[in-house]
């Protein structure tokens, strides 16, 4: 295997596998140079979530990094559902939205990555 050191947009370096055709390898190298490293991407995701109104997550760094995109996806789904909800259900969807923002346990988000909306909706009887 052949390896090459690339510098990400954030300035951090990473060793990437450069086995393969020239076109594919160059595309992979260019993409790495134009993006943030995985660590900085996680930090950026957490900043974006805080600015969106999410509370800070509790858990290990690894758990928090895994939970952040899950709760972003769930919030997006809640917004779409609320947009199409009946008028009499709007208050319940507002409460569901708030619960997504307030749920602070990273392990809970990971455990309920596929059914978070259902679990939260049960809490408010939606």
N, C-alpha and C positions, 0 to 999 in steps of 0.2 A: 504494500500500500504506500502511496505517496501522499505526503501532507504538505500543506502550505499555511503560513501564518498570514492572516488578514486582519486589518484594523477596521473595526466597526465605526460608524458615524460618531459614536459616543467617545471614541478614542481607545476603547478596550480591544485587546487582541484575542483572537481565537484561532486554534489550529483546525483546519478543515481538510477533509479527504478530497484529493484532486485526481482520483482515478476516474477515468472515463474520457469521453471525447472532448476535444478542445472547446467546442461550442458550449457544451453542457457545463464544463468546469468553469469557463469564463463567466457564464451566466450566474453560476453559484457564487463565485468570488465577487462579482459586481453587486449582487443582491446583498451579500454579507457586508460589503463596504458601505452600502447605502442605508442599512438598517441599524437599529440599536442592538446591542448584545442582549442575551436572554435576561440577565440581571437588571439591566437598565430598562428593558421593556416592562418587566414586572413593577419597577418603581414608577414608571410612567403610567401604567395601568392603575396603580393605587392612587396616584395624584388625580387622574381623570375621575376615578370613582369618588374621591373626596369632594372634588369640585361639582360633581353631579348630586351631592347630598348624602352619599352613603356614609354610615358610621365606620369607624375603624374596626377591622376584623381582629378577632382574638384567635390565636393559634400559632403554630410554628411558621417560619418564613415559607417553607415548602407548602404547607396547607393554605396559607394566605395567597400565595402565587397561583395555586390551583383553583381557589374559590373565587377570586376576583372576576375572571371571565364568566363564570357560572352566574354570578349575581348580576353582571351587566346584561347577559342574555335574558335572564328572567325578568329584569326590569323592562327591557325592550318588549318582551312578550306581553307583560302586563299593560304597557302603554297601548299596544295594538288592540288587545282585548277590550280595554276601557273605551277606546275610540269607537268600537262597534257594539258596545253594551247598550242595553235599554236605558232610558232616562232614569227609571226608578232604581237601577242598579249602580248608578254613578257613584253614590256615596260609599257603597261597599268596595268599589274599585279604587276609590281614593284611599280607603283604609288599607287595602291590599298593597297599593303603591307605597304607603308609609311603612308597612311591615317589611317590605323588601329592603327599604333603605335602612331600617333599624336593626335587622337581624345581623348580629355581630359574631356569630360562631362559625369560623371557617370550616370546622369539621362537619357542622350541620349542612352547610352548602354543598360540600363534597358528597356527603351521604345522600342528599336529596337532589342531586344534579339533574335528575330526570323527572322529579315529581314535586319540585319546590312550590310551584304555583298551587297545586292541589293541596299540599300540606298547609300552606299559609291560608288558603281560601277556607279550609275546614275550620281554622281558628276563628274566622270571622263569619262563618256560616254563609258563605257566598254560594 
